[in-house]
């Protein structure tokens, strides 16, 4: 649920962010204000709408997303607070992206990191000390998201060149379509990840709670590595967007090459460690032998797939930043669900658990290999012509 919400938030944030960099490259702060103000207030409306519509249908919603009857009460407790925080999650993501695309990445990081640290403290206080369980964990998440929002809003008002104001909200429908079009790869990436996770959870149910627990650990560990890759890619986005608009194409190319090499070193190194220490990593989170038995081969498969993110993520972020979202959308679909979902739906009934353990890594490898020709094309092309 939170992933779907963040998908829309990233679509609005990265969609408007690309135009913010473009307008600032043209020294048009008012134009940048129009994009960020329009995206921000659309995000507010979306967040409040999800909150009001989702609350009456909380139980069927978490069932659709893969909850079993055993964990349904806990899932509803957590989802309740996710919906409460929804407007703040969406607006925080928009502010975060706007700050990054203005080159104020430190302040964007500070806002989100402060909320994350508060979330950790809140989990310790509400779950461990006050014994509030999953309900307390959800409350801690909501409080941290609200805190991040107010910090980011303060940072934006103090540090950003653009301004969020009602007077800058655009009445031009084409502007909103432009934001949606450029931000679409982010929505595809997040939404298909959520759908894939739901399908994965549902197809894992027949194999028992151990399989569900194992794949949950593997998915979260892989998500951690993916977030590292996405963080690198998002750091590259304002550089690519601003310099491409300013026609400094060599800087964009050098940034792309540096990003791929750096990602290959960091993610490749982490993946190599994961391959050799898979049982030990699983045991950190789950001690049950049957969970470790299922999770070990899955983690090794996922680690191999993660290496190919060093190619798929940079090119995805590149084409989204330079406002060529069609290529970025296609690559997002390949990695985030267009390959994984058919493999799961067709392969699991035929071959069982091994398909669950290998579907996403196959998609990662395929997306990485397909990305290479696009990388070479961009590096070889004379963009001045």
C-alpha positions in Angstrom: 0.0 0.0 0.0 2.7 2.4 1.0 4.6 1.5 -2.2 1.6 2.4 -4.4 1.2 5.7 -2.6 4.9 6.5 -3.0 4.6 5.6 -6.7 2.2 8.5 -7.3 4.3 10.7 -5.1 7.4 9.9 -7.1 5.6 10.4 -10.3 4.6 13.9 -9.3 7.9 14.7 -7.6 10.3 13.5 -10.3 7.9 14.7 -13.1 7.9 18.2 -11.8 11.6 18.0 -10.7 12.8 17.5 -14.2 11.0 20.6 -15.3 12.3 22.5 -12.3 15.9 21.8 -13.3 15.0 22.9 -16.9 13.4 26.1 -15.8 16.3 27.0 -13.5 18.8 26.2 -16.2 16.9 28.9 -18.2 17.0 31.2 -15.1 13.2 31.1 -14.8 12.4 30.7 -11.1 8.8 31.6 -11.6 8.4 28.8 -14.1 10.0 26.4 -11.6 7.5 27.6 -9.0 4.6 26.9 -11.3 5.7 23.3 -11.7 6.4 22.6 -8.0 3.2 24.4 -6.8 1.0 22.5 -9.2 2.5 19.1 -8.4 2.3 19.8 -4.6 -1.4 20.7 -4.6 -2.3 17.8 -6.8 -0.4 15.6 -4.3 -2.4 17.1 -1.4 -5.7 16.3 -3.2 -4.5 12.8 -4.0 -3.3 12.0 -0.5 -6.5 13.2 1.2 -8.6 11.3 -1.4 -6.8 8.0 -0.7 -7.2 8.5 3.0 -11.0 9.1 2.7 -11.6 6.3 0.2 -9.3 3.8 1.7 -10.5 3.8 5.4 -13.9 2.2 4.7 -12.3 -0.6 2.6 -9.3 -1.3 4.8 -9.8 -5.1 5.2 -10.4 -5.9 1.5 -7.6 -3.6 0.6 -5.0 -5.5 2.6 -6.4 -8.8 1.4 -5.8 -7.8 -2.2 -2.3 -6.8 -1.3 -1.5 -10.3 -0.1 -2.5 -10.5 3.6 -3.4 -13.9 5.0 -6.2 -14.3 7.4 -3.6 -15.0 10.1 -1.9 -11.6 9.8 -5.0 -9.7 8.7 -5.6 -7.8 12.0 -1.9 -6.8 12.1 -1.9 -5.7 8.5 -5.0 -3.6 9.1 -3.4 -2.0 12.2 -0.4 -0.9 10.1 -2.4 0.1 7.0 -4.6 2.3 9.1 -1.6 4.5 10.0 -0.3 4.4 6.5 -3.6 5.9 5.3 -3.5 8.5 8.0 0.0 9.5 6.9 -0.8 9.3 3.2 -1.1 13.1 2.5 2.2 13.7 4.3 4.0 10.8 2.5 2.9 12.2 -0.9 3.8 15.8 -0.2 7.1 14.8 1.5 8.2 12.9 -1.7 7.3 15.9 -3.9 9.3 18.3 -1.6 12.2 15.9 -1.5 12.4 15.6 -5.2 12.0 19.3 -5.8 14.9 20.0 -3.4 17.1 17.4 -5.1 16.4 18.8 -8.6 17.3 22.2 -7.4 20.7 20.8 -6.2 19.8 20.9 -2.5 20.2 17.2 -1.9 21.6 17.7 1.6 18.5 19.4 2.8 16.3 16.7 1.1 18.4 14.0 2.8 18.2 15.7 6.2 14.4 15.9 6.1 14.0 12.2 5.2 16.8 11.0 7.5 15.4 12.8 10.5 12.1 11.1 9.9 13.8 7.8 9.5 15.7 8.1 12.8 12.5 9.2 14.5 10.8 6.1 13.1 13.5 3.8 14.6 13.1 5.5 18.0 9.4 5.4 17.7 9.4 1.7 17.0 11.6 1.1 20.0 9.4 3.2 22.3 6.0 2.1 21.1 6.7 -1.5 20.2 9.4 -2.6 22.6 8.7 -0.4 25.7 5.0 0.2 25.5 4.1 -3.2 23.8 1.8 -1.7 21.2 2.8 -4.2 18.6 2.2 -3.6 14.9 -0.3 -0.8 15.8 2.6 1.0 17.5 4.9 0.4 14.5 2.3 2.0 12.2 1.9 4.9 14.5 5.7 5.5 14.6 5.8 5.4 10.8 3.0 8.0 10.6 4.6 10.3 13.1 7.9 10.1 11.3 6.3 10.9 8.0 4.6 13.9 9.4 7.8 15.1 11.0 9.7 14.7 7.7 7.0 16.7 5.9 7.2 19.7 8.1 11.1 19.6 8.1 11.1 19.4 4.3 8.5 22.2 4.0 10.6 24.4 6.2 13.8 23.6 4.3 12.1 24.2 1.0 10.7 27.6 2.0 14.2 28.6 3.3 16.5 27.1 0.7 14.7 26.6 -2.6 14.8 29.1 -5.5 11.3 28.1 -6.5 8.2 28.8 -4.3 5.1 26.9 -3.4 2.1 29.2 -3.5 -1.6 29.1 -4.6 -0.9 31.9 -7.0 1.6 29.7 -9.0 -0.9 26.8 -9.5 -1.3 26.3 -13.2 -4.6 26.2 -15.0 -3.0 24.7 -18.1 -4.0 21.1 -18.4 -1.0 20.4 -20.7 1.4 21.2 -17.8 -0.1 18.5 -15.7 0.1 16.0 -18.6 3.8 16.9 -19.0 4.4 16.2 -15.3 2.6 12.9 -15.5 4.3 11.9 -18.7 7.9 12.5 -17.4 7.0 11.1 -14.0 5.3 8.0 -15.4 8.4 5.7 -15.2 8.5 6.3 -11.4 4.8 5.4 -11.1 5.4 2.3 -13.2 8.4 1.3 -11.2 6.6 1.7 -7.8 3.2 0.4 -8.8 4.4 -2.7 -10.6 6.7 -3.5 -7.6 3.6 -3.3 -5.4 1.6 -5.5 -7.7 4.4 -8.0 -8.1 4.8 -8.1 -4.3 1.1 -8.8 -3.9 1.2 -11.6 -6.5 4.4 -13.0 -5.0 2.8 -13.1 -1.5 -0.4 -14.8 -2.7 1.5 -17.4 -4.8 3.8 -18.1 -1.8 0.9 -18.9 0.6 0.5 -22.6 -0.5 4.1 -23.2 0.4 3.6 -22.3 4.1 4.6 -19.6 6.5 8.3 -20.5 6.3 8.3 -19.7 2.6 6.4 -16.5 3.2 8.9 -15.4 5.9 11.9 -16.4 3.7 10.7 -14.4 0.7 9.8 -11.5 2.9 13.3 -11.3 4.3 14.9 -11.8 0.8 12.6 -9.1 -0.7 13.4 -6.6 2.0 17.1 -7.2 1.7 17.0 -6.9 -2.1 14.9 -3.7 -1.6 17.7 -2.3 0.6 20.3 -2.9 -2.2 17.8 -1.5 -4.8 17.4 1.6 -2.7 21.1 2.1 -2.7 21.0 1.9 -6.5 18.0 4.2 -6.8 19.7 6.7 -4.4 22.7 6.8 -6.7 20.4 7.2 -9.7 18.4 10.0 -8.1 21.6 11.8 -7.2 22.5 11.8 -10.9 19.1 13.0 -12.1 19.4 16.8 -11.3 23.0 16.7 -12.8 21.6 15.1 -16.0 18.6 17.3 -16.3 20.3 20.6 -15.7 23.3 20.0 -17.9 21.4 18.4 -20.7 19.2 21.5 -20.8 22.3 23.7 -20.7 23.7 21.6 -23.6 26.7 20.5 -21.5 26.4 17.0 -22.9 29.9 15.9 -22.0 29.1 16.4 -18.3 26.0 14.2 -18.7 28.1 11.4 -20.3 30.8 11.6 -17.7 28.2 11.5 -15.0 26.5 8.5 -16.5 29.8 6.5 -16.8 30.8 7.4 -13.2 27.4 6.4 -11.9 27.6 3.0 -13.6 31.1 2.3 -12.4 30.4 3.4 -8.9 27.2 1.4 -8.8 28.9 -1.7 -10.1 31.5 -1.4 -7.4 29.1 -0.8 -4.5 26.2 -3.0 -5.5 28.4 -5.7 -7.1 30.5 -5.9 -3.9 27.4 -6.2 -1.7 25.9 -8.8 -4.1 29.1 -10.8 -4.0 29.1 -10.8 -0.2 25.4 -11.8 -0.3 26.1 -14.8 -2.6 28.7 -16.2 -0.3 27.1 -15.4 3.1 23.4 -15.9 2.1 22.6 -18.4 5.0 24.2 -16.1 7.6 22.3 -13.0 6.3 19.0 -14.9 6.4 19.7 -16.1 9.9 20.1 -12.5 11.1 16.4 -11.9 10.5 15.0 -15.5 10.9 16.5 -18.3 12.9 14.1 -21.1 11.8 16.0 -23.7 9.7 13.2 -24.1 7.2 13.2 -20.3 6.6 17.0 -20.3 6.0 16.6 -23.3 3.7 14.1 -21.5 1.4 15.7 -18.1 1.7 19.3 -19.0 0.9 18.9 -19.9 -2.8 16.5 -17.1 -3.3 18.9 -14.5 -1.8 21.7 -15.8 -4.0 19.5 -15.5 -7.1 18.4 -12.0 -6.1 22.0 -11.0 -5.5 23.0 -12.0 -9.0 20.1 -10.0 -10.4 21.1 -6.9 -8.4 24.4 -6.7 -10.1 22.6 -5.8 -13.4 20.9 -2.9 -11.7 24.3 -1.1 -12.3 23.2 -0.8 -15.9 19.4 -0.6 -15.7 19.0 2.1 -13.0 21.4 4.7 -14.5 19.9 4.5 -18.0 16.4 4.6 -16.6 17.1 7.7 -14.5 19.0 9.3 -17.5 16.2 9.1 -20.0 13.6 10.2 -17.4 15.7 13.2 -16.5 16.2 14.4 -20.0 12.4 14.1 -20.6 12.5 11.0 -22.8 10.1 8.9 -20.6 9.1 6.3 -23.2 12.4 4.5 -23.0 12.5 4.9 -19.3 9.0 3.6 -18.9 9.7 0.5 -21.0 12.9 -0.3 -19.0 10.9 0.3 -15.7 8.2 -2.1 -16.9 10.7 -4.8 -17.8 12.4 -4.7 -14.4 9.4 -4.0 -12.2 6.8 -6.5 -13.3 6.2 -6.9 -17.0 8.6 -9.9 -17.0 8.2 -11.0 -13.3 4.4 -11.2 -13.2 4.0 -13.6 -16.3 6.8 -15.8 -15.0 5.1 -16.1 -11.6 1.6 -16.7 -13.0 2.7 -19.3 -15.5 5.7 -20.8 -13.8 4.6 -21.3 -10.2 1.7 -23.6 -11.0 4.0 -25.7 -13.2 7.3 -25.7 -11.3 6.5 -24.5 -7.8 8.7 -22.7 -5.3 11.9 -22.4 -7.5 10.0 -20.0 -9.8 9.2 -17.7 -6.8 12.9 -17.8 -6.0 14.1 -16.8 -9.5 11.4 -14.7 -11.2 12.6 -11.3 -10.1 16.3 -12.0 -10.7 15.5 -13.1 -14.3 13.8 -9.7 -14.8 16.8 -7.9 -13.3 19.2 -9.6 -15.7 17.0 -9.1 -18.7 16.5 -5.3 -17.9 20.3 -4.9 -17.4 21.1 -6.5 -20.7 18.5 -4.5 -22.6 19.8 -1.3 -21.0 23.3 -1.7 -22.5 22.4 -0.8 -26.1 20.7 2.4 -24.9 23.7 3.3 -22.8 26.1 2.9 -25.8 23.7 4.8 -28.1 23.6 7.8 -25.7 27.4 7.8 -25.1 28.2 7.6 -28.9 25.6 10.0 -30.1 26.6 13.6 -31.0 23.9 15.5 -29.1 25.0 18.9 -30.6 23.7 18.0 -34.0 
